Amino acid sequence: MTMSALENLPDTDHGLLRFLTCGSVDDGKSTLIGRLLFDSKTILADTLNAIEKTSAKRGMTAVDLSLLTDGLQAEREQGITIDVAYRYFSTGTRKYIIADAPGHEQYTRNMVTAASTANLAIILVDARKGVLTQTRRHSYLASLVGIPHLLVAINKMDLVDYDAAVYERIRADYLAFAAKLGIKDVRFIPLSALNGDMIVDRGERMGWYDGPTLLEILETVPAAHTEQAENFRFPVQFVCRPHDSANPELHDYRGFMGRVESGEIAIGDAVTVLPSGRMSSVRDIQIGGLSQRRAIHEQSVTLLLADEIDISRGDMIVKSAEQPQALKQIDATLCWLSETPMSPARTYLLRHTTREVKAKIAKIDYRLDVNTLEHEPVATLAMNDIANLTLKLAQPVFADPYTDNRATGAFIIIDESTNNTVGAGMIR
C-alpha cells in the first residue's frame, strides 16, 4: 500500500470484518484477493517467492496472484477454485478474514459454508460478459444466508478499455435483477484486479468513477453485531468445577463456559436458564480467571450465577426479558451437503448451538433451482440441493429466526451412523 493510500484511511479500529468473494467462474476472484494482499503489503516474502517460482514454471511473465488462494494441487492444475480458501490480513485499522468461494455450481455447498459467517460479499462480474446465471445464483445465495452488504465488483475493466458505458450498463442490469430478489444494500465498483486499478490505489484510467476504492469500502463497512440491537444468547459449552484440595475457595466454584453469540451481559443482570426456566442473576464474568464487568458478542467467557442451578452443556443462558422461542417443529431452508441423498424415513441428529436433538423430515415444501429461482416439488434432496422444509424434533431448541440472529437461527444436520455433517439450515 502506498503512503497516500494509507493516509486516506481512518485512524480508529473498525473491528473485524469477514467478507466473501464469489461470482461466476474465471471472473477473477482469486486474483482480486491476491492483488488486495499484494498492494496492501501483507504477503510474506517467502510466500511471494513461492508464487513467483510457480508462475515462472507455468511460463507466465508476471506473478500469478491467484495462486495465493488456490492452494489445492487440483486447483492449481485446473485453474479453478474448488474448496473455500481463507486468508487473513490487517491494514492496521482493521482485521480481515477473507473467504474465496468456488464459482462452479457443483460446489454450491462450499459457497454456502463460506457465506455463513460473512458480513459482506464481493460479487465479481466480468466486464466483457456482464451479469450471468452464476452471478445471479451467488447473489441469491448471499442474500439467502443473510449477508447484509453486497458489493458488485465489475472486474477486467482493462479488457473493455475502461469504458464507463460498459460499467453503467452492467450496473443497470444488476439493479433490475436485485429489485426482483428484494436485495436492498448493494454497491458497485469498477476495477482491474490484474492491474490493481481501484483495489488499493485508484490508478489513472478511471477518472470518470468518483466513488471509493475497494479497500476504502472495506474499511468503512459496519462490523458484525453493530447495526441493530441483539438479544443476549449464551449457549453453555462446558461446566467448570475445579478440584483443588489445596484451595478450599474453589470447592463451591461452578462456572459456565461458552461464547456470547449475540448481545451483551453485565454483572447483576437477571438471567433465565433454558430449558429449565430457572432464574438467577450474574454474580461474576471471567475471562482467563480475571473478573470483567461485562461481556459482549463473540467473547468466550465464564459466567458465575448467584444461585445453585443444575446447568449442563446444551443449555442456554439468556436475559430474562429476552427469551427465544422453544421450538419442537421448525420451518427452515436447508442446503444438503452429503453425497448420500436425504432419506425422509430416517432420523437425523440436529445440532443447534451446543444442543443436540433427534429430528425427522416432516415435509419438503420445494427444492429451489438456484439458476432459475423456480420452486420444484421433490421427494428427497441430493448434494448441493437447497430446499424449504419442515423438521420435527424430539426435544425443543431455543431459537430465533435466522434473519434476526445468524447464530441461534442456524443449525446443522448430522448422520448418526457416520457422524458426518450432511446438511446446514436456517430457521425461517
N, C-alpha and C positions, 0 to 999 in steps of 0.2 A: 504494500500500500504506500502511495506517495505521501509526503508530509502534507500536501494540500488537501488530499482526501481525508487524512486523519484530522486536520484542523476543523473540518466541517461537521465532525461527529460530536454528539453530546458528551458532556463530561460525567454525567451521572450513570450509575449502573441500572440498566433497564431489565435486569433479571434474565433467566434462562429462556431461550426460545427454541422450541423443537419445530423444525419445518421439513417438508417433504417435497421432493421433485418428482413429477410424474408427467405423463403425456404419451404421445404416440412413439413407436419405435423409430430410432435414429433422429429424434428431434434435438438431441444434444444435451440430455440431462446430465450424463456423467462428465461431459466436457465442461458444462456450466459449473458444476461443483469444483472440478479441478481448477478452472480459471479463478473462481472465487477464493480458493485456498492459496493459489499461486500469487495472485495480485495482492492479497492481504498478508503475504509473507508468513503464512502459518504452516508451510510444508517443511519438514525436517530435511536437512541436507542429504542424509543417506537415502531417504525416500525419493527425493528429486533425482539423485544419482541413479537409483534403480530404474525409475521410469524412463530416464534418458537412455539408458542402455537397452531397455526393452524396445523403445521407439526406434533406435538405430538398427536393432536386429530385424525389425519389420520393414526396414528400408525407408523410414519417414525422415524427412529433413528437419521437422520441428518436433518438439516434445508432445507426445500424445497425452494430454492431461486427463483424458477419460480413464486411463489406467489407474488413477488414484482411487477410484471406487470400484472398478471391475476387478475384483480380487480373485474370483474363482478361475481356474485354468480354462474351463469351458467357456466362460465369459470372454476371456482374452482371445481364445481361438475363434469364436464365432462373432466377436464384435458386438455382443448384446449383453444386457443386464438380466440375470436370472434370479438371483437372490437379492434380498434387501441389503444394501451396504450402508453402514453408519459411519459418519465421520464427525469429529469434534474439533471445534476451534473457538478462539476468543479474539475479540478485537480490542480488549482492554476495557471496553464499556459494556460488553455483553458477552455471555457464553452461548454457544450454539451447539445443537445436536442436529445433524443433517441425516435424513434417510433418503437414499436414492432407490426409488421403486422401479421394478421392471415394467416395460410397456406392453408386453405380449399378453393376449387375453388368457392364455393358459396359466399365467402367473397372477391371476386376479387375487388369489388368497394371500400372496406375498404383499401385494399392494395394500390390501385391507389391513394386514398386520402392521405395516409401516405407518399407515394413516391414523391408526387408533390413538396414538399419543401426540400427534402433531397439532400445532396451533395455527399453522399457515401452510398452504400448499402452493408451490410454484408449478403451474401447468404450462409446459413448454409447447409452443406451436411453431412449426417450420414455416417461415415466411413465404416459401415457394408453394407450399401445399395448403395452407390455411387450416380451418377447423375440420378435423377428420373424425371418423367414428370413434377412434380410441381417445381423442381429445374429449369428446362428449362423455364417453364411458368413464374416464378417470375424473372428470368434473363431477359426474353424478356420484361416484363412489366417495369422493372427498366430501361432498355435501352430505351423503348418507351417514358417514361416520362422525359427522359433527365438527369438521374443521371449520372454525369460524371465519377465517380470512383466506380468500383465493387471490393469487396474483398470476395473471396470464402474461407470460414472457414470450414475446414474439421474437424468436431466435433466427439466426442466419440472415440478418438484415444485410450483411455484406454480399450475399448472393443475389439480392434484388436491388443492388446499387443504393442501399439505404433510402429507398423510396418511401416518403411519408404516406403516399396514397395507398400503398400495399398495407401498411400498418393500420390506417384508418378503416380500410375495407374489412380486414380480419377482426378488428375491434368491433365493428358494427355487426358482423356475422355472429360473433360470440355473445354479444349482448342480447341478440334476438333469441339465441338458444337458452341463455341464462334466465331470461324472463319466463320462458315456458317451464323451467325447472324450479323457479322460485328462488334462485340464487341472488342474494342482495349485495353482499360485500365483496365486490370484485374490482381489482385494479389492473392496469395494463402498463407494460413497459416494452419498448423495442430494444433489442440488444444483439450483440455478436459475441457468443461465448468463445469462438475461435480467436477473435482478435482482441477481446476484452472491452469492447465498447459498451458503456452503461452498466458494467458489472461493479467495479470499484471506482474506476475513473470514468469520466464522461466520454472521453475520446473527442475527435474533432469532426466527425462525419454525420452527426445527427443534431445539428443546431436547431432544427425545427421542433425537437422534443424538449420541452422546458420542465418536465417533471423530475423527480428524484432518481438517483441511480438505484440499482438493486440493493447494494449494501445500505444505502440511506433508508430504504423502505424497511429492510430487515431490522435496522437499529431502532425504529420507531413503532413497530408492531407491538400492541399490548401483550404482555406476558400472560400465560395461562392463569386462571383463577382471579384475574384482576378486573374483569369487565362487568361483573354482576355479583351481588351478594350471594354467598353459598351457605347451605346448611352444614353444620358440623357432622362429619361422618368418620368414625374411628373403628374399623374392623380389628378385633383383637387377634394378634398373631401368636402370642406366647404369654403365659402367666409366669412371672418371675418370683420364685420362692427360694432365696438363698439359704444354704445350710452351712452355717459357720459357727461351730460351738464356742469359738474364742470371742465371738462378738454377739452378746445377748440382744443388742438392739435390732439385729436382723431377724430375730425369731418371729416377729409379727409383721415382717415386711411382705407385702403382696402387691407387686407391680404388674400392670397390664401393658404389654409392649405391642407396638404396632406403628402404622403410619397414618398421619392425618390426611385422609384422602381429599377432604374439602373443608372449607370453613376454618374456624379457629376456636380455641378453648383457653380459658384462663382459670387460675386458682379461685375456687369459690363458686364456679358455675354449677348450676343444677343439671344433673345428667340422668338419663334413663338407660338401663342395660336391656338389650333385646337378645333373645326372645322373652326373657323372664318378666320384663316390665318393671323390675325393681328400680327404685330411685335412690339417688345419693347425690353427693357433691364432690368436686375435685379438691382433694387435700394437697396434692403436690404434682408438679410436672417436672420430669427429669430427662436430661439428655446427657448421656455419659456419666451418670451419677450426680450431676450438678443440677440444682433446682433452677427452674425457669418460671417467670411469672405467667407466660402464655406460650402457646404453640400455634403455628399456622399451617396451612396446606403444604403437603409434601414433606413435612418434617417427621422423622422417625423418633418417637418419644416413648417414655414410660409414664403412665398415669397411675396415681395412687388416689383411692377414693376414701371418703370419710367413714364409710360403713363396710362391714364384712358382707360381701355378696359373692355367691358362687358364680364365677365367670370363667369361661374356657375359650379356647381357640374356636373361631367361627361365630362367636357372639359379636355384637356391635354396640359401641357406646355412642350415644347421641345426646344432644342437648334436649332437655325435657320438653321444650317448647317447639322443637324442630324434628318431630318424629317422622320417619318414612312410612310408606305403606307396607303391610305384611301381605305378601302375595303367594298363593298356592297355585295360581294359574297365571301365566304371563303371555301376553301378545308381544312378539318380537320379530325383528329382522335378523336372519341368520345367514352367515356365509359358511358353506360346508367345505372343510379343509382336507378331508381324507380321500384317498383313492378308493376306499371302500364306500359304496353308496350308503346313504342313510336307510335304516330299516325302521319304519313306523311301529313295527311289532316289538322292537327291542326296548329295554330300559337302559338309559344312559345316566351318567353322573354329571350333574350341573354344578359348576364351581362359580360362586358369586362372591366376590371379595375373598374372604378366608373361609367362607361357609360352603359346605358340600351337601347336596341333596340329590336323591334319585329323581329322575324326570323321564316322562314319556311324551312322544309327539302326539298331541290330541288331534290336530288337523294342520294341513298345509293349505293356506289360502291361495297362494300362487307363487310361481317362480318368476323372477324378474329377468327379462332378456336385457343384459347390460348394454347391448349395442343399439337396440331399437327402443328400449324402455317400456316394452309391451309386457303385459301380465299373462303368464301361461299356466294353465292348470297342470299339475303334476302329482304323481303318487309317491315319489321319492326324490332325493337330491343326490347329484353327482358332484365330484370335486369341482370347486370354484363356483358352484351354483349359489345364487343369493335368492332367498325366499322370505315371504311373510308367513308366519305360522303361529300356532298356539301350543304351549307346553304345559303339562300338568305335573305338579311337584308333590313329592311325598310329605315334605315339610315346608313351611313358608320361608321365603327370603325377604329381606328388608331392603327394598329397592326404591329408586327414584327413576322417573323417565330419563332416558339417555340424553334427551335434549336439555334436561336440567342439570344432570350430573353424569359425566362420562365414566367416572369410577364406579359408582353404585348403580349405574344403568347398563353396565356391560356384564357379560358372563362368557364362560367357555363350556363346551360340551366335551366330556371325556368318555372314551370307550373303556368300560370297566375291565374287560378281558385283556386288553393290551396296555392300558394306562396311557394311550395316545390321545392327544387333543384332536378332536375330529370336527369341531365347529366353534365359531365365535359369533356371539349375538349381541344385539342392542334392544333393550326393552322399550317398547312403544307406549 
